[in-house]
């Protein structure tokens, strides 16, 4: 009971500290200010930084639980995202348009991309940077574990384990262990 009350008071204090950033993002409405403040808050170390990031994202993402942790150097690049209850994001992660379920664990240096079509490259006479692309929201199911250094650009079901350094370029269903580049199913969780 006391621990819960203490956490609520800390979150209130953190929200008050990041309130100017929240107001700028809500008034400006653009993604640039959202990313700017997310990157700035990503540089605050320790538990203090995690609380400040949670307070900021709780007010600026589509949905964000204040029960979890967002590590040093980690930030969201799109507001159209969610952070589930009890999630953990390690250090130096970049999170695109992602709908993240509850109790997701993400190792350090993971990139969760906004789909597979972010860059067009068909026009040979136009630089790739100028060809545009399409952002798609990906879904990470509840209770997934994504290993360090992985790149995820497709949907994952619930209780999926992604091996460290994997590149997830296609959708995977529930209760599987995947690894590799490109990631492939190694086993089904619960099978003996």
Backbone as CSV, one residue per row, in Angstrom:
resi,resn,N_x,N_y,N_z,CA_x,CA_y,CA_z,C_x,C_y,C_z
1,UNK,0.816,-1.193,0.000,0.000,0.000,0.000,0.865,1.266,0.000
2,UNK,1.851,1.305,0.903,2.736,2.472,0.977,3.599,2.595,-0.277
3,UNK,4.027,1.456,-0.788,4.856,1.459,-1.992,4.068,2.016,-3.175
4,UNK,2.811,1.621,-3.301,1.934,2.088,-4.371,1.714,3.590,-4.255
5,UNK,1.480,4.068,-3.048,1.290,5.499,-2.818,2.566,6.279,-3.149
6,UNK,3.707,5.743,-2.733,4.992,6.404,-3.021,5.220,6.494,-4.526
7,UNK,4.910,5.425,-5.243,5.087,5.434,-6.701,4.180,6.482,-7.350
8,UNK,2.947,6.574,-6.876,2.022,7.570,-7.425,2.527,8.986,-7.185
9,UNK,3.098,9.228,-5.998,3.648,10.557,-5.700,4.860,10.871,-6.575
10,UNK,5.712,9.880,-6.788,6.877,10.077,-7.662,6.426,10.361,-9.096
11,UNK,5.414,9.621,-9.570,4.901,9.860,-10.929,4.270,11.250,-11.050
12,UNK,3.594,11.705,-10.012,3.022,13.047,-10.019,4.122,14.095,-10.109
13,UNK,5.172,13.923,-9.314,6.301,14.854,-9.360,6.970,14.840,-10.732
14,UNK,7.146,13.647,-11.292,7.766,13.526,-12.625,6.897,14.204,-13.680
15,UNK,5.585,14.027,-13.587,4.667,14.657,-14.546,4.765,16.173,-14.459
16,UNK,4.850,16.707,-13.249,4.986,18.163,-13.083,6.299,18.665,-13.692
17,UNK,7.359,17.869,-13.555,8.658,18.272,-14.118,8.654,18.292,-15.643
18,UNK,7.930,17.360,-16.257,7.913,17.299,-17.728,6.705,18.012,-18.338
19,UNK,5.909,18.653,-17.499,4.706,19.328,-17.983,4.980,20.355,-19.087
20,UNK,6.028,21.170,-18.984,6.289,22.095,-20.105,6.482,21.375,-21.447
21,UNK,7.204,20.264,-21.438,7.410,19.501,-22.676,6.088,18.942,-23.183
22,UNK,5.265,18.421,-22.287,3.964,17.870,-22.660,3.105,18.945,-23.310
23,UNK,3.086,20.128,-22.712,2.269,21.225,-23.247,2.746,21.658,-24.631
24,UNK,4.048,21.734,-24.825,4.580,22.101,-26.149,4.149,21.075,-27.182
25,UNK,4.275,19.803,-26.864,3.902,18.739,-27.803,2.412,18.798,-28.119
26,UNK,1.586,18.987,-27.093,0.131,19.016,-27.310,-0.296,20.242,-28.101
27,UNK,0.356,21.391,-27.871,0.003,22.616,-28.601,0.569,22.581,-30.017
28,UNK,1.850,22.215,-30.151,2.487,22.177,-31.476,1.895,21.065,-32.338
29,UNK,1.604,19.932,-31.719,0.962,18.831,-32.413,1.830,18.060,-33.391
30,UNK,2.994,18.562,-33.725,3.842,17.884,-34.694,4.701,16.802,-34.066
31,UNK,5.265,15.973,-34.932,6.104,14.880,-34.464,7.502,15.356,-34.075
32,UNK,7.944,16.476,-34.648,9.310,16.950,-34.358,9.493,17.316,-32.894
33,UNK,8.526,18.048,-32.336,8.643,18.419,-30.920,8.520,17.183,-30.031
34,UNK,7.665,16.249,-30.410,7.509,14.996,-29.657,8.840,14.243,-29.600
35,UNK,9.488,14.076,-30.743,10.765,13.356,-30.796,11.855,14.144,-30.071
36,UNK,11.880,15.476,-30.239,12.886,16.306,-29.575,12.876,16.079,-28.061
37,UNK,11.704,16.206,-27.452,11.628,16.041,-25.999,11.866,14.589,-25.580
38,UNK,11.447,13.640,-26.405,11.734,12.238,-26.110,13.231,11.967,-26.094
39,UNK,13.955,12.531,-27.080,15.405,12.349,-27.130,16.093,13.067,-25.973
40,UNK,15.591,14.241,-25.623,16.162,14.992,-24.502,15.991,14.215,-23.192
41,UNK,14.794,13.706,-22.962,14.540,12.934,-21.740,15.259,11.585,-21.746
42,UNK,15.594,11.073,-22.923,16.342,9.813,-23.016,17.729,9.932,-22.407
43,UNK,18.220,11.161,-22.249,19.575,11.395,-21.736,19.645,11.513,-20.222
44,UNK,18.492,11.446,-19.545,18.480,11.514,-18.081,18.731,10.107,-17.548
45,UNK,19.801,9.922,-16.754,20.170,8.564,-16.327,19.322,8.027,-15.176
46,UNK,19.444,6.724,-14.982,18.915,6.044,-13.817,17.405,5.975,-13.728
47,UNK,16.955,5.642,-12.528,15.534,5.503,-12.250,14.799,6.832,-12.426
48,UNK,15.479,7.934,-12.096,14.884,9.259,-12.291,14.523,9.459,-13.751
49,UNK,15.430,9.116,-14.633,15.176,9.251,-16.065,14.023,8.385,-16.519
50,UNK,13.953,7.172,-16.018,12.860,6.277,-16.398,11.512,6.849,-15.969
51,UNK,11.436,7.381,-14.751,10.190,7.988,-14.290,9.808,9.196,-15.144
52,UNK,10.791,10.023,-15.499,10.500,11.189,-16.338,10.010,10.768,-17.717
53,UNK,10.645,9.736,-18.291,10.210,9.246,-19.607,8.795,8.666,-19.534
54,UNK,8.510,7.887,-18.498,7.167,7.322,-18.340,6.118,8.423,-18.192
55,UNK,6.425,9.437,-17.393,5.485,10.546,-17.194,5.225,11.277,-18.508
56,UNK,6.282,11.502,-19.281,6.153,12.189,-20.573,5.330,11.361,-21.554
57,UNK,5.675,10.097,-21.692,4.974,9.252,-22.668,3.548,8.928,-22.239
58,UNK,3.278,8.902,-20.931,1.913,8.660,-20.465,0.963,9.752,-20.954
59,UNK,1.492,10.938,-21.220,0.670,12.058,-21.670,0.756,12.313,-23.173
60,UNK,1.693,11.675,-23.857,1.886,11.998,-25.280,1.671,10.825,-26.233
61,UNK,1.786,9.582,-25.765,1.510,8.423,-26.614,0.011,8.136,-26.633
62,UNK,-0.430,7.304,-27.588,-1.836,6.892,-27.613,-2.234,6.214,-26.304
63,UNK,-1.352,5.360,-25.784,-1.586,4.660,-24.520,-0.237,4.333,-23.910
64,UNK,-0.093,4.633,-22.626,1.170,4.330,-21.952,0.918,4.113,-20.468
65,UNK,1.206,2.917,-20.010,1.127,2.621,-18.582,2.307,3.274,-17.876
66,UNK,2.087,3.699,-16.650,3.190,4.248,-15.863,3.862,3.161,-15.032
67,UNK,3.452,1.923,-15.241,4.060,0.779,-14.557,4.989,0.074,-15.523
68,UNK,6.248,0.396,-15.451,7.237,-0.201,-16.330,8.531,0.570,-16.236
69,UNK,9.391,0.377,-17.223,10.674,1.080,-17.232,11.114,1.313,-18.667
70,UNK,11.627,2.517,-18.909,12.182,2.871,-20.216,13.620,3.300,-19.974
71,UNK,14.564,2.531,-20.504,15.983,2.710,-20.221,16.621,3.939,-20.838
72,UNK,17.822,4.226,-20.366,18.631,5.357,-20.821,18.856,5.284,-22.332
73,UNK,18.707,6.405,-23.001,18.965,6.483,-24.436,17.838,5.959,-25.303
74,UNK,16.740,5.515,-24.700,15.620,4.943,-25.467,14.519,5.977,-25.650
75,UNK,13.922,5.972,-26.832,12.836,6.919,-27.105,11.923,6.393,-28.201
76,UNK,10.726,6.965,-28.247,9.743,6.683,-29.296,9.900,7.712,-30.404
77,UNK,9.736,7.282,-31.653,9.832,8.211,-32.786,8.467,8.571,-33.366
78,UNK,7.391,7.964,-32.862,6.026,8.257,-33.338,5.059,8.239,-32.158
79,UNK,4.164,9.210,-32.118,3.174,9.281,-31.041,2.108,8.193,-31.155
80,UNK,1.871,7.699,-32.349,0.823,6.695,-32.576,1.308,5.327,-32.108
81,UNK,1.679,5.247,-30.839,2.255,4.031,-30.265,1.684,3.803,-28.886
82,UNK,1.943,2.602,-28.354,1.499,2.310,-26.996,2.577,1.533,-26.246
83,UNK,2.529,1.651,-24.923,3.455,0.998,-23.997,2.592,0.313,-22.946
84,UNK,2.587,-1.012,-22.932,1.713,-1.770,-22.048,2.146,-1.768,-20.592
85,UNK,1.289,-2.304,-19.754,1.519,-2.409,-18.312,2.677,-3.369,-18.037
86,UNK,3.605,-2.959,-17.190,4.691,-3.834,-16.778,5.759,-4.077,-17.831
87,UNK,5.836,-3.208,-18.836,6.843,-3.387,-19.892,8.211,-2.876,-19.442
88,UNK,9.241,-3.419,-20.047,10.615,-2.989,-19.804,11.282,-2.776,-21.148
89,UNK,11.842,-1.582,-21.348,12.617,-1.268,-22.547,14.035,-0.982,-22.084
90,UNK,15.002,-1.741,-22.593,16.398,-1.567,-22.212,16.995,-0.282,-22.753
91,UNK,18.287,-0.141,-22.603,18.999,1.074,-23.018,19.165,1.141,-24.537
92,UNK,19.164,2.359,-25.039,19.477,2.671,-26.443,18.552,1.986,-27.452
93,UNK,17.266,2.009,-27.178,16.280,1.446,-28.111,15.554,2.572,-28.828
94,UNK,15.201,2.335,-30.084,14.379,3.272,-30.841,13.089,2.550,-31.192
95,UNK,11.979,3.141,-30.765,10.671,2.524,-30.931,9.863,3.361,-31.917
96,UNK,9.475,2.755,-33.032,8.652,3.435,-34.030,7.179,3.338,-33.677
97,UNK,6.329,3.179,-34.698,4.883,3.024,-34.477,4.615,1.589,-34.048
98,UNK,4.467,1.406,-32.743,4.363,0.057,-32.180,3.245,0.020,-31.152
99,UNK,2.391,-0.981,-31.267,1.378,-1.261,-30.258,1.939,-2.388,-29.398
100,UNK,2.397,-2.046,-28.202,3.097,-2.989,-27.335,2.165,-3.499,-26.245
101,UNK,2.003,-4.806,-26.160,1.159,-5.418,-25.143,1.776,-5.344,-23.759
102,UNK,1.099,-5.921,-22.781,1.569,-5.914,-21.401,2.742,-6.878,-21.207
103,UNK,3.617,-6.519,-20.279,4.739,-7.344,-19.824,5.707,-7.725,-20.951
104,UNK,5.915,-6.817,-21.882,6.906,-7.021,-22.940,8.272,-6.616,-22.383
105,UNK,9.290,-7.427,-22.656,10.657,-7.132,-22.236,11.505,-6.962,-23.486
106,UNK,12.170,-5.810,-23.580,12.988,-5.491,-24.747,14.414,-5.244,-24.276
107,UNK,15.358,-5.996,-24.824,16.756,-5.827,-24.468,17.308,-4.498,-24.965
108,UNK,18.584,-4.282,-24.766,19.238,-3.036,-25.187,19.511,-3.018,-26.684
109,UNK,19.584,-1.828,-27.233,19.924,-1.573,-28.635,19.000,-2.288,-29.613
110,UNK,17.724,-2.330,-29.275,16.709,-2.930,-30.140,16.034,-1.826,-30.942
111,UNK,15.752,-2.091,-32.201,14.985,-1.172,-33.034,13.665,-1.838,-33.396
112,UNK,12.570,-1.193,-33.013,11.243,-1.637,-33.409,10.773,-0.657,-34.474
113,UNK,10.827,-1.080,-35.732,10.557,-0.193,-36.860,9.065,-0.049,-37.116
114,UNK,8.728,0.972,-37.887,7.340,1.231,-38.291,7.046,0.483,-39.580
115,UNK,7.122,-0.822,-39.547,6.851,-1.653,-40.713,8.056,-1.826,-41.614
116,UNK,7.802,-2.445,-42.772,8.870,-2.795,-43.723,8.951,-1.862,-44.921
117,UNK,8.067,-0.886,-45.001,7.984,-0.060,-46.212,8.319,1.401,-45.940
118,UNK,9.247,1.649,-45.029,9.575,3.027,-44.661,10.313,3.791,-45.754
119,UNK,10.945,3.061,-46.666,11.716,3.722,-47.723,11.407,3.096,-49.076
120,UNK,11.090,3.949,-50.036,10.959,3.486,-51.420,12.316,3.638,-52.094
121,UNK,12.571,2.823,-53.097,13.883,2.862,-53.757,13.814,2.493,-55.228
122,UNK,12.628,2.512,-55.809,12.447,2.068,-57.194,12.936,3.061,-58.245
123,UNK,12.923,4.361,-57.942,13.307,5.386,-58.918,14.828,5.566,-58.897
124,UNK,15.481,5.115,-59.936,16.945,5.126,-59.965,17.536,6.532,-60.044
125,UNK,16.787,7.489,-60.586,17.297,8.848,-60.754,16.958,9.763,-59.568
126,UNK,16.343,9.232,-58.515,15.963,10.019,-57.339,16.638,9.410,-56.116
127,UNK,17.309,10.246,-55.279,17.906,9.702,-54.062,16.855,8.997,-53.188
128,UNK,17.240,7.898,-52.586,16.323,7.110,-51.767,15.697,7.975,-50.673
129,UNK,16.469,8.885,-50.086,15.949,9.762,-49.035,14.753,10.583,-49.502
130,UNK,14.673,10.861,-50.792,13.617,11.719,-51.326,12.442,10.928,-51.913
131,UNK,12.486,9.621,-51.858,11.435,8.812,-52.470,10.274,8.505,-51.532
132,UNK,10.374,8.919,-50.288,9.272,8.688,-49.361,9.159,7.239,-48.947
133,UNK,8.062,6.944,-48.319,7.796,5.600,-47.821,6.486,5.598,-47.066
134,UNK,6.223,4.503,-46.403,4.953,4.331,-45.702,5.223,3.766,-44.315
135,UNK,4.689,4.441,-43.295,4.816,3.956,-41.933,3.611,3.091,-41.598
136,UNK,3.879,1.916,-41.032,2.823,0.992,-40.606,3.031,0.680,-39.133
137,UNK,1.942,0.628,-38.392,2.050,0.269,-36.982,2.210,-1.243,-36.874
138,UNK,3.229,-1.672,-36.114,3.390,-3.099,-35.845,2.879,-3.406,-34.446
139,UNK,2.608,-4.675,-34.198,2.058,-5.101,-32.923,3.001,-6.108,-32.266
140,UNK,3.279,-5.868,-30.992,4.065,-6.801,-30.179,3.106,-7.321,-29.109
141,UNK,2.800,-8.612,-29.143,1.842,-9.201,-28.196,2.352,-9.193,-26.768
142,UNK,1.474,-9.567,-25.859,1.823,-9.541,-24.432,2.882,-10.605,-24.116
143,UNK,3.680,-10.299,-23.105,4.656,-11.214,-22.546,5.698,-11.696,-23.557
144,UNK,6.107,-10.805,-24.459,7.185,-11.132,-25.404,8.525,-10.711,-24.814
145,UNK,9.562,-11.342,-25.295,10.924,-11.005,-24.892,11.738,-10.847,-26.171
146,UNK,12.300,-9.650,-26.369,13.075,-9.355,-27.574,14.523,-9.136,-27.159
147,UNK,15.418,-9.994,-27.655,16.819,-9.974,-27.258,17.594,-8.770,-27.782
148,UNK,18.727,-8.496,-27.127,19.589,-7.356,-27.458,19.934,-7.304,-28.941
149,UNK,19.960,-6.096,-29.474,20.421,-5.859,-30.838,19.489,-6.339,-31.932
150,UNK,18.279,-6.696,-31.605,17.337,-7.184,-32.622,16.689,-6.026,-33.368
151,UNK,16.227,-6.329,-34.567,15.463,-5.386,-35.379,14.136,-6.069,-35.687
152,UNK,13.036,-5.418,-35.295,11.707,-5.986,-35.511,10.917,-5.035,-36.393
153,UNK,10.438,-5.552,-37.532,9.656,-4.726,-38.455,8.330,-5.371,-38.831
154,UNK,7.943,-6.413,-38.090,6.694,-7.135,-38.348,6.020,-7.466,-37.030
155,UNK,4.814,-7.982,-37.109,4.009,-8.282,-35.927,4.472,-9.545,-35.219
156,UNK,4.371,-9.503,-33.886,4.662,-10.668,-33.058,3.435,-10.978,-32.221
157,UNK,3.082,-12.259,-32.112,1.975,-12.673,-31.255,2.374,-12.593,-29.793
158,UNK,1.610,-13.219,-28.934,1.895,-13.236,-27.496,2.912,-14.323,-27.167
159,UNK,3.696,-14.084,-26.123,4.698,-15.017,-25.615,5.680,-15.474,-26.691
160,UNK,6.200,-14.503,-27.424,7.224,-14.774,-28.442,8.580,-14.368,-27.876
161,UNK,9.575,-15.211,-28.064,10.948,-14.903,-27.678,11.733,-14.696,-28.965
162,UNK,12.407,-13.539,-29.057,13.236,-13.218,-30.217,14.690,-13.254,-29.765
163,UNK,15.486,-14.127,-30.385,16.891,-14.255,-30.031,17.671,-12.989,-30.303
164,UNK,18.723,-12.746,-29.533,19.565,-11.561,-29.680,20.093,-11.442,-31.107
165,UNK,20.103,-10.243,-31.628,20.647,-9.962,-32.954,19.781,-10.406,-34.110
166,UNK,18.551,-10.765,-33.854,17.666,-11.260,-34.917,17.058,-10.112,-35.714
167,UNK,16.658,-10.424,-36.943,15.933,-9.482,-37.793,14.580,-10.117,-38.110
168,UNK,13.533,-9.552,-37.540,12.184,-10.078,-37.723,11.531,-9.331,-38.875
169,UNK,11.454,-9.999,-40.034,10.936,-9.371,-41.247,9.598,-9.950,-41.692
170,UNK,9.049,-10.905,-40.920,7.718,-11.432,-41.233,6.977,-11.660,-39.920
171,UNK,5.654,-11.749,-40.007,4.819,-11.931,-38.824,5.009,-13.321,-38.221
172,UNK,4.942,-13.376,-36.893,4.972,-14.650,-36.168,3.808,-14.696,-35.195
173,UNK,3.216,-15.882,-35.035,2.088,-16.074,-34.125,2.539,-16.235,-32.686
174,UNK,1.666,-16.781,-31.867,1.889,-16.926,-30.425,2.854,-18.072,-30.088
175,UNK,3.519,-17.917,-28.936,4.295,-18.968,-28.271,5.362,-19.626,-29.147
176,UNK,6.205,-18.801,-29.750,7.311,-19.351,-30.529,8.614,-18.674,-30.125
177,UNK,9.703,-19.380,-30.351,11.042,-18.828,-30.207,11.580,-18.653,-31.617
178,UNK,11.992,-17.424,-31.945,12.527,-17.147,-33.276,13.911,-16.531,-33.145
179,UNK,14.749,-16.756,-34.158,16.088,-16.186,-34.150,16.643,-16.220,-35.562
180,UNK,17.655,-15.388,-35.784,18.362,-15.382,-37.052,18.088,-14.150,-37.887
181,UNK,18.755,-14.112,-39.048,18.590,-13.024,-40.012,18.440,-13.629,-41.399
182,UNK,17.202,-13.740,-41.894,15.940,-13.361,-41.259,15.536,-14.378,-40.192
183,UNK,14.740,-13.902,-39.222,14.320,-14.759,-38.117,13.452,-15.912,-38.609
184,UNK,13.697,-17.077,-38.029,12.918,-18.284,-38.328,12.509,-18.924,-37.000
185,UNK,11.443,-19.705,-37.032,10.986,-20.379,-35.816,11.967,-21.492,-35.450
186,UNK,12.441,-21.455,-34.204,13.318,-22.505,-33.684,12.535,-23.550,-32.925
187,UNK,11.500,-23.093,-32.209,10.660,-24.033,-31.475,9.379,-23.350,-31.045
188,UNK,8.407,-24.172,-30.668,7.150,-23.672,-30.122,7.217,-23.782,-28.601
189,UNK,6.853,-22.734,-27.898,6.893,-22.747,-26.444,5.734,-23.611,-25.940
190,UNK,6.031,-24.516,-25.055,5.021,-25.416,-24.502,5.079,-26.804,-25.114
191,UNK,5.727,-26.973,-26.279,5.921,-28.299,-26.859,7.093,-28.975,-26.147
192,UNK,6.958,-30.271,-25.945,8.041,-30.994,-25.259,8.910,-31.706,-26.235
